[in-house]
Amino acid sequence: MTYQASDTRYQHMAYARCGKSGVLLPKVSLGMWHNFGEATPYERSREIALTAFDHGVVHFDLANNYGPIPGAAEERMGRLLRNDLLPYRDELFISTKAAYDMWPGPYGSWASRKHLMASLDQSLQRMGLEYVDLFYCHRYDPSTPLDETLQALVDIVRRGKALYIGISRWPLEPLRYAISYLAEHAVPMLIYQGRLNLLDRAPEQEGILAQLSSEHKGFISFSPLAQGLLTDRYLNGIPSDSRMAEGRFLRTDMLTPQLLDRIRQLNMLAQQRGQTLAQMALSWVLRHPEVTSVLVGASSKEQLVQNLQCLESAPFSDEELAAIG
Ligand code: NDP
């Protein structure tokens, strides 16, 4: 059946400006790392993506290697666009990335000009797009001269293959250099993608958030639910259809008794606030003024809809913040 986007799709979502740029992003964005590869039935991926768009989630985040198999998520995005979403292309903000292992040989990984340029061309082909809205260097490459990586990013924008540039998971010093290099070359960095959640405060502790804030750049948090740990998923065992049961990126040995205690404590606090743990975890990330958006994953449309309600969250009191720790 021909997809017709909901008329009410912009009524409930809040949009935040990405630093001092012209770009507004939904406070909740959708990540396609999981649930968009060959292991997931197409209809389920479609339901999640279209539910997202119907709720004003206009930002979809991909990478060259998302799958399984690597490349499969972008191919699926291409199919979704062809079948349903292409009429809405100008309402969408699509990102992809390169720098993790993608194909064999010396050019299939890291951040040389050769890898970044070839990888983005492959991504565009898989998605059937002429350009992406945002292209990230997915990780810091200590062996490639920074100027080579950054000039490639500048040239990607100049060639019209991406509208904006982002940086993901780079340490503070090279990030500082990247921000100034890109500004000097009139292709300002738009946004940094890093992991900030109730269990991992690294971007705060390492000074990344403070740097971005002083430079007026955006920040988007990946894995804001710690891959599902910060939900009710693992409170009473490991469900057979969960990411942990799959055991690739979230292993059972990560769920130590101490961590489970902490999650149960957080769950009680969420209940006292009248929220699910997932909603409280997302509201907590979004309360940071430096954060533009949370990049959630979902294995069902029900999870996604539940998570979107974090936008209705009451502010945290000082007592609640102290209890969260
Ligand atoms: P989350 O931390 O949001 O975890 C998503 C998982 O949590 C879901 O797949 C689901 O797991 C579970 N979940 C979500 N909502 C609920 C709910 N309401 N109730 C119960 N369980 C729930 O994010 P991801 O780790 O998936 O990462 C999000 C995105 O961030 C990625 O898709 C990607 O775009 C980006 N990313 C970027 C990285 C980078 O290096 N730049 C690294 C990692 C991610 P289950 O499958 O068990 O149901």
Boltz pocket constraint, residues with backbone or C-beta under 6 A from the ligand:
constraints:
  - pocket:
      binder: B
      contacts: [[A, 30], [A, 31], [A, 32], [A, 33], [A, 34], [A, 61], [A, 62], [A, 138], [A, 168], [A, 169], [A, 193], [A, 194], [A, 221], [A, 222], [A, 223], [A, 224], [A, 225], [A, 226], [A, 227], [A, 228], [A, 229], [A, 231], [A, 232], [A, 233], [A, 241], [A, 242], [A, 243], [A, 244], [A, 278], [A, 295], [A, 296], [A, 297], [A, 298], [A, 299], [A, 302], [A, 303], [A, 304], [A, 306], [A, 307]]
      max_distance: 6.0
